[in-house]
Amino acid sequence: FRRLKSRFNGELDLEGISDEEIEQMLLSEDEVQIKSKLWFAENADYLKEMEERKERLAAQQAEKASRPRKRNVKRKKKEQYQTPASSAGEAIERMLVEKKISSKI
């Protein structure tokens, strides 16, 4: 079997192939119909599975769309101190209150 595509640029390499050879490779309308029927008959199970999958996904999407959307509850931050701490001790106390860390540190 000859490779029709060139490795480098993806274009058809028709060098050395006559028009007669190309015409022999092309299918007539009758051959296309026969080949299509055979392909569909051979792949009927696969096509059926894909159709069922498509329907199942559509049903899941419809179900998902019909459910009420849960709202994210935004929690208010605790009171922020307006002024910076005047000492390291005060800053530690504020952090302990905000983070609820043990005061035994």
C-alpha positions, 0 to 999 in steps of 0.5 A: 500500500502506498502512502499518499501523504508526505511525511513532512508537509501533510500534502498529497504526494501524487508523484508516480501515481497515475489517474487510472490508479486514483480512479480505481481507489475512488468508490462509485455511488453504489459502492459508497451505499453498500459500504455505508450499509455494511459499516452501519450494520457492523457498528450497530451496537456501538452506535446504539451505545453512543445514542444511549449515552447521549440520552443519559447525559442529556437527562443528567444535564436536565436533572442538574438544571432543574435542581435548585442551586445551593447558595454559598453562605458568605460568613462575615469576618469578625470585627477588624481592628481599625488601628494597628496594634501599639505593641507586640503584646497587643498584636498577639492578643488580637491574633489569639482572639481572631484565630481562637488559639489557646491563650496558654502560649 
